[in-house]
Amino acid sequence: MVTNKNIDAVVKILKEEIKKYKEPIVGVLAKATRDPFKILVSTMISLRTKDDVTTRASERLFSFAGTPGEMLKLTDRMIEKAIYPAGFYRVKAKSIRATSKMLLEKFNGKVPDTLDELLTLRGVGRKTANLVLTLGFNKYGICVDVHVHRITNRWGYLKTKTPEETEFRLRGILPRKHWKIINDLLVTYGQNLCHPVSPRCSICKLSGYCAKIGVNKSR
Protein backbone atom coordinates (compact mmCIF):
# COMPACT_ATOMS: atom_id res chain seq x y z
CA MET A 1 0.00 0.00 0.00
CA VAL A 2 1.22 3.48 -0.84
CA THR A 3 1.52 5.77 2.19
CA ASN A 4 3.37 8.97 2.97
CA LYS A 5 6.19 6.81 4.31
CA ASN A 6 6.94 5.54 0.80
CA ILE A 7 5.37 8.18 -1.49
CA ASP A 8 8.79 9.71 -2.23
CA ALA A 9 10.07 6.34 -3.46
CA VAL A 10 6.91 5.83 -5.53
CA VAL A 11 7.22 9.24 -7.20
CA LYS A 12 10.90 8.61 -7.92
CA ILE A 13 10.03 5.34 -9.69
CA LEU A 14 7.23 7.01 -11.64
CA LYS A 15 9.56 9.75 -12.87
CA GLU A 16 11.87 7.12 -14.33
CA GLU A 17 9.14 4.88 -15.73
CA ILE A 18 7.24 7.58 -17.65
CA LYS A 19 10.37 8.39 -19.66
CA LYS A 20 9.41 5.35 -21.76
CA TYR A 21 6.14 6.90 -22.86
CA LYS A 22 4.79 9.98 -24.62
CA GLU A 23 4.17 13.02 -22.44
CA PRO A 24 0.54 14.28 -22.38
CA ILE A 25 0.06 16.92 -25.08
CA VAL A 26 -0.89 19.76 -22.74
CA GLY A 27 2.40 19.32 -20.90
CA VAL A 28 4.31 19.32 -24.19
CA LEU A 29 2.56 22.51 -25.28
CA ALA A 30 3.20 24.13 -21.91
CA LYS A 31 6.94 23.54 -22.19
CA ALA A 32 6.99 24.75 -25.79
CA THR A 33 5.03 27.98 -25.31
CA ARG A 34 4.86 28.87 -21.60
CA ASP A 35 1.68 30.66 -22.71
CA PRO A 36 -1.18 30.43 -20.15
CA PHE A 37 -3.82 31.24 -22.79
CA LYS A 38 -2.72 28.46 -25.14
CA ILE A 39 -2.44 26.06 -22.21
CA LEU A 40 -5.96 27.02 -21.12
CA VAL A 41 -7.47 26.56 -24.58
CA SER A 42 -5.63 23.32 -25.35
CA THR A 43 -6.76 21.93 -21.98
CA MET A 44 -10.36 22.83 -22.81
CA ILE A 45 -9.99 21.06 -26.17
CA SER A 46 -8.40 17.99 -24.53
CA LEU A 47 -11.36 17.09 -22.33
CA ARG A 48 -12.72 13.70 -23.44
CA THR A 49 -10.44 13.83 -26.47
CA LYS A 50 -7.42 11.71 -27.40
CA ASP A 51 -4.02 13.38 -27.28
CA ASP A 52 -3.30 13.07 -31.00
CA VAL A 53 -6.62 14.74 -31.83
CA THR A 54 -5.95 17.47 -29.25
CA THR A 55 -2.52 18.09 -30.78
CA ARG A 56 -3.83 18.61 -34.30
CA ALA A 57 -6.86 20.60 -33.15
CA SER A 58 -4.75 22.95 -31.03
CA GLU A 59 -2.23 23.49 -33.82
CA ARG A 60 -4.97 24.32 -36.32
CA LEU A 61 -6.74 26.71 -33.98
CA PHE A 62 -3.57 28.52 -32.91
CA SER A 63 -2.58 28.99 -36.54
CA PHE A 64 -5.61 31.31 -36.74
CA ALA A 65 -5.64 32.80 -33.25
CA GLY A 66 -3.19 32.78 -30.36
CA THR A 67 -4.62 35.50 -28.12
CA PRO A 68 -8.09 36.27 -26.71
CA GLY A 69 -8.41 39.23 -29.07
CA GLU A 70 -7.57 37.16 -32.13
CA MET A 71 -9.92 34.40 -30.97
CA LEU A 72 -12.86 36.82 -30.85
CA LYS A 73 -12.31 37.64 -34.51
CA LEU A 74 -13.24 34.04 -35.31
CA THR A 75 -16.84 32.85 -35.48
CA ASP A 76 -18.09 29.85 -33.51
CA ARG A 77 -18.22 27.96 -36.79
CA MET A 78 -14.59 28.77 -37.60
CA ILE A 79 -13.47 27.53 -34.18
CA GLU A 80 -15.62 24.41 -34.54
CA LYS A 81 -14.02 23.63 -37.89
CA ALA A 82 -10.52 24.14 -36.48
CA ILE A 83 -10.93 21.85 -33.47
CA TYR A 84 -13.05 19.13 -35.10
CA PRO A 85 -13.14 16.14 -34.35
CA ALA A 86 -12.44 16.93 -30.69
CA GLY A 87 -15.19 15.65 -28.44
CA PHE A 88 -18.10 18.08 -27.98
CA TYR A 89 -16.39 20.44 -30.42
CA ARG A 90 -19.45 22.68 -30.82
CA VAL A 91 -19.79 23.21 -27.07
CA LYS A 92 -16.04 23.74 -26.73
CA ALA A 93 -16.02 26.30 -29.55
CA LYS A 94 -18.64 28.39 -27.75
CA SER A 95 -16.77 28.07 -24.46
CA ILE A 96 -13.43 29.08 -26.01
CA ARG A 97 -14.97 32.16 -27.57
CA ALA A 98 -16.93 33.08 -24.42
CA THR A 99 -13.83 32.63 -22.27
CA SER A 100 -11.78 34.81 -24.64
CA LYS A 101 -14.40 37.54 -24.37
CA MET A 102 -14.42 37.33 -20.58
CA LEU A 103 -10.63 37.50 -20.43
CA LEU A 104 -10.72 40.75 -22.41
CA GLU A 105 -13.59 42.29 -20.47
CA LYS A 106 -12.66 41.30 -16.92
CA PHE A 107 -8.97 40.42 -16.91
CA ASN A 108 -7.41 42.82 -19.41
CA GLY A 109 -6.82 40.01 -21.88
CA LYS A 110 -4.72 38.02 -19.43
CA VAL A 111 -5.42 34.56 -18.02
CA PRO A 112 -5.90 34.92 -14.24
CA ASP A 113 -3.49 33.05 -11.98
CA THR A 114 -5.78 32.14 -9.09
CA LEU A 115 -8.02 29.10 -8.82
CA ASP A 116 -11.12 31.09 -7.88
CA GLU A 117 -10.79 33.44 -10.85
CA LEU A 118 -10.08 30.64 -13.30
CA LEU A 119 -13.23 28.85 -12.16
CA THR A 120 -15.34 31.86 -13.19
CA LEU A 121 -14.43 31.25 -16.85
CA ARG A 122 -16.91 29.38 -19.04
CA GLY A 123 -16.01 25.75 -19.64
CA VAL A 124 -13.33 25.76 -16.93
CA GLY A 125 -13.66 23.21 -14.14
CA ARG A 126 -11.29 22.32 -11.34
CA LYS A 127 -9.20 19.96 -13.48
CA THR A 128 -8.56 22.62 -16.13
CA ALA A 129 -8.03 25.39 -13.60
CA ASN A 130 -5.45 23.41 -11.64
CA LEU A 131 -3.63 22.41 -14.83
CA VAL A 132 -3.39 26.05 -15.92
CA LEU A 133 -2.04 27.02 -12.49
CA THR A 134 0.65 24.33 -12.49
CA LEU A 135 1.68 24.38 -16.16
CA GLY A 136 0.92 27.99 -17.04
CA PHE A 137 2.09 29.77 -13.90
CA ASN A 138 4.20 27.17 -12.06
CA LYS A 139 1.95 27.60 -9.04
CA TYR A 140 0.83 24.92 -6.63
CA GLY A 141 -2.27 23.00 -7.60
CA ILE A 142 -3.40 19.40 -7.85
CA CYS A 143 -4.96 18.47 -11.16
CA VAL A 144 -7.08 15.33 -10.79
CA ASP A 145 -8.49 13.47 -13.77
CA VAL A 146 -9.79 9.91 -14.03
CA HIS A 147 -6.26 8.45 -14.04
CA VAL A 148 -5.16 10.26 -10.87
CA HIS A 149 -8.44 9.35 -9.18
CA ARG A 150 -8.27 5.69 -10.21
CA ILE A 151 -4.61 5.04 -9.46
CA THR A 152 -4.41 6.75 -6.07
CA ASN A 153 -7.45 4.72 -4.97
CA ARG A 154 -5.98 1.54 -6.49
CA TRP A 155 -2.82 2.10 -4.50
CA GLY A 156 -4.83 2.36 -1.27
CA TYR A 157 -3.33 5.81 -0.73
CA LEU A 158 -6.82 7.19 -0.25
CA LYS A 159 -10.46 6.12 -0.55
CA THR A 160 -12.68 8.52 -2.49
CA LYS A 161 -15.65 8.34 -4.83
CA THR A 162 -15.07 11.23 -7.27
CA PRO A 163 -12.12 13.10 -8.83
CA GLU A 164 -13.13 16.27 -6.99
CA GLU A 165 -13.15 14.44 -3.68
CA THR A 166 -9.76 13.00 -4.59
CA GLU A 167 -8.36 16.48 -5.22
CA PHE A 168 -9.41 17.75 -1.81
CA ARG A 169 -8.14 14.61 -0.08
CA LEU A 170 -4.78 14.87 -1.86
CA ARG A 171 -4.51 18.49 -0.79
CA GLY A 172 -4.66 17.22 2.78
CA ILE A 173 -2.22 14.30 2.58
CA LEU A 174 0.06 14.54 -0.47
CA PRO A 175 3.37 16.31 0.29
CA ARG A 176 3.28 19.71 -1.39
CA LYS A 177 6.47 19.04 -3.34
CA HIS A 178 4.56 16.47 -5.41
CA TRP A 179 1.46 18.54 -6.17
CA LYS A 180 2.52 20.01 -9.51
CA ILE A 181 3.80 16.79 -11.05
CA ILE A 182 1.33 14.16 -9.82
CA ASN A 183 -1.05 14.67 -12.75
CA ASP A 184 1.56 14.28 -15.49
CA LEU A 185 3.00 11.21 -13.78
CA LEU A 186 -0.28 9.37 -13.30
CA VAL A 187 -1.92 10.39 -16.58
CA THR A 188 1.08 9.01 -18.48
CA TYR A 189 1.20 5.87 -16.32
CA GLY A 190 -2.55 5.36 -16.52
CA GLN A 191 -2.66 5.72 -20.30
CA ASN A 192 0.17 3.29 -20.91
CA LEU A 193 0.34 0.74 -18.10
CA CYS A 194 -2.04 1.15 -15.15
CA HIS A 195 -5.17 0.75 -17.29
CA PRO A 196 -8.73 0.88 -15.91
CA VAL A 197 -9.29 -2.76 -16.89
CA SER A 198 -6.60 -5.44 -16.82
CA PRO A 199 -3.64 -3.26 -15.79
CA ARG A 200 -0.16 -4.56 -16.62
CA CYS A 201 0.79 -5.43 -13.04
CA SER A 202 3.35 -8.06 -14.08
CA ILE A 203 5.72 -5.39 -15.43
CA CYS A 204 4.79 -2.56 -13.06
CA LYS A 205 7.70 -1.36 -10.93
CA LEU A 206 5.17 -0.19 -8.34
CA SER A 207 3.51 -3.59 -7.91
CA GLY A 208 5.13 -4.10 -4.51
CA TYR A 209 3.70 -0.83 -3.22
CA CYS A 210 0.21 -1.10 -4.75
CA ALA A 211 -2.75 -2.54 -2.80
CA LYS A 212 -4.41 -3.35 -6.16
CA ILE A 213 -7.78 -2.29 -4.82
CA GLY A 214 -10.53 -3.01 -7.34
CA VAL A 215 -8.23 -5.00 -9.63
CA ASN A 216 -10.00 -8.24 -10.53
CA LYS A 217 -7.87 -9.13 -13.54
CA SER A 218 -4.37 -8.05 -14.52
CA ARG A 219 -1.67 -8.92 -17.04
N, C-alpha and C positions, 0 to 999 in steps of 0.2 A: 504494500500500500504506500502511496506517495503521501508524505507528510512534510512539514516544514523542517524536519530534521534531515531529510534527504532531497529537498526540492532543488538545492543548488547543484547537486550531482545530476539530477534529472535534466535540468536546463542545460548543463554543460554537454550532456550526451545529445540532447536535441539539437544544439547548435552545430555539432559535428555531423549528425545524421542528415539534416536537411540540406547540407551541401551537395548531396547526391541528386536533389530534385530541383525543379523549376521554382523560382520565387514567385509568390502571388503577384499579379500584374500591377495592383495598386502600389505595392512596395517598390516595384521596379520603376514605375512612373515617378514616385516620390523622390527616389534617389536621382533620377534623371533631370527633374525639373525644379524640385524644392518649391513648387508653386502651390500654395494652399487651395486656390480656386480649381486648378486642374485635378488636384487630388480629391477635392470635394465632388466634382462632377463625375470623375471616373469611378469613384466609390458608389455614387448614385446609380450609374450605369451597371455596375458589377452585381448589384443585388439580384439574386436568382438567375444569374447569367454565367456561363462558362468563361474562364479566363481568356481563351483565344478570341472569343466573340467580343469580350470587353476591350481587349487590346485593339482590335480593328475598329470597333465603334468609336473608341476614344480618339484614335488617330484621325479618323475621318472627321469627327466633330471639331477637333482642335485645329484642323487644317482650315476651317471656316471661321472659328471664333475661339479665342484663348483668354478673353476677359469678360466680365459681366456686361460691359457696354457693347462689345462685339456680339455677344450672345443674344442680346435684345434686338439686334438688327435682323436676326433670323426669325422666321415664322415657326410655329409649332410643327408644321408639316416638314419644313427643311430640317429641323432637329430630328424628327421622327425618321426621316429618310437616312440621315447620317448615322444614327445609332441602331437602326434595324440590322439584324434580328435579335437584339437584346430583349430579354424578357420584359413584358409590360412596357414596350418602347413608347407607346402613345402617352401613357401616364407619366413616364419618366421625362418625356419631352416637355410636357406641361410643367412638371416640377422644376426642371432645369431652368426653364425660362422664368418661372415665377420666383425662383430663388435668386436668379441674376438680377431681377427687378428689385427685389427686397434688399439685396446687397448694395445696390446703387442708392436706394432711397433711405435706408436706415443705417448703413455702415460705410458710407462714402466709397463704395465700390470695393471694399476690402472684406475678406472672409474673417469673421470674428474668431478670437482665440480662447473663448471660454465655452464650457459645455452648455451652460444655460442659454447663451446667445445662439449657439449653433442649433440647438433644439427648437428655436423659434422659426427656423427656415423650413420651407415646404419640402416634404419628401426626405427630411433628415431625422432619422431616429438615433437611438443611443449608440448603435454599432457604428454608423457613419460618423457621428459626432466625435466619438472617441478615436476613430481612425484618423480623422483630420487633425485632432489635437496631437496625436503621437507622431504621425508621419509628416504633417504639414508644419507643425510648430515645435516639435521635439518637446512637448509637454507631457506630463504624466496623465495617463488615461488607461483604461482596460477595455479593449475592444473584444466583445464576446459574440461570436457567431456560432453556428451549429456545431462546428468542429471543436471549438474551445469548450462549449457546454458539454458535448458528448464525452470528450476525452478526460476532462477533469473529474467528471462523475465516474467514468470507467476506472480511472485510477483509484477511486475511493478518497480522493483529496477533499471532496465535498459531496453533499447530497442535495441537489436542487432540481426543480421541475421545469424551469424556463431559462433561456439565455439571460434575460434581465435579472432574474434572481441570482444566477451564477455571477454576473458582473458585480452585484452588490456584496455577495459573499466573498468573492476574490479580493475586493477592496478591503475587506476586513482581515483576511488571512495571508494573502500572497505578499511576500516581501516586495517593497516598493521598487527595488532595483530590477525586478522582472516584469513590471507592469507594461512597459512600452513594447517589449519583444514577444510576450506570450502569444499574441494573436498570430503573428507571422510564423512562429514556431509550430503552433498546433494546427493552423490551417494547412501548412505545407505537409505536415506529418499525417493529418487526417485525410487529405486528398490522395496521398500516395501509399500509405501503409496502414494506418489505424482507421480502416474503413468502418462505416456504420454497421455493415453486415459482413461477417467472415473476415475480421481483421487478420493481418499477416503476423500473428503472434510468434510464429516459429523463427522469424528473422528479426524480431523487434529487440533492440538493445535495452529497452525499458521493461521487458517482460518480467524481470525479477522484482521490479518495483510495483508493477501494476496489479491491482486487486481483480481486474477483469470483470468488474461488475456489469451484469447484463449481457455478457458474451456467452452465447449458447453454442456457437460454432466458430472455429478459427482455422487458419491455414498455417 
